[in-house]
Amino acid sequence: MNASSDFDPILLAGAKAKGKRPAYFDDPAIDRLLSILMAVAGELAVTRERLDTLERLLEASGYLDRQAIETYRPDRETGLARNRLQREYVARILRGLQQELEAMAEAEPEVETVVRELRDS
């Protein structure tokens, strides 16, 4: 990927780690949920820290009144950019679930395929 327009967060989120996924609970659905929750918690912690840093730096330099943040309304271009960022974010936090769905799709034939095979045999 050379240009930023080539960046595909969905494909990047599909990158698989080496080795077997750890299991902490008897129910794999709970492990998936925990994985998603921890990804969200990690993202939020980093975001909060960076936001706090930005607000403190801007306020200390006189560029920002924190009340301006509360009353800000984004324009269309900003809204579109935020939408793209949110899609990337969702792709990152749902990465494990996406990989599992892809594995299931590879392992199980589609219903139409099974019906065709049964009909043709």
Steps between C-alpha positions, in 0.01 A plus 500: 500500500665815385235768505258572782215436254621136481451456875218254571424467872278196440781307329749613764266386777488158335872442560536185705734454794720191507407219735177393661268752661503473881184370666406630844140379532313180417277689257696634198239775454601645836865496390405687181303754701790545740736553208274768354452666837874513567565646154241771566642568847851533357386733226307713745789525747738620230244744364422649841868550579572666167191718525594612848850586378364703209249689712762584763754617243246709311352653812845579646600675178177701490369341180208322658220568739374155602140626478556536124530122482155457654334735252687390183290380204690328214452595134425244225865432411586441864200272538613290203854477636366393839286236332810353333686499833207326669495228233873443551444484874221245471716290267777496761281406794306232312814346348474173694137449414567574133780242492279239661220563249750469215626170642143371527429602141806306383410194707130472420359490147210726416152349520454534124817296442381221729157493336656487151735219602217298652280555196777405255608182683 
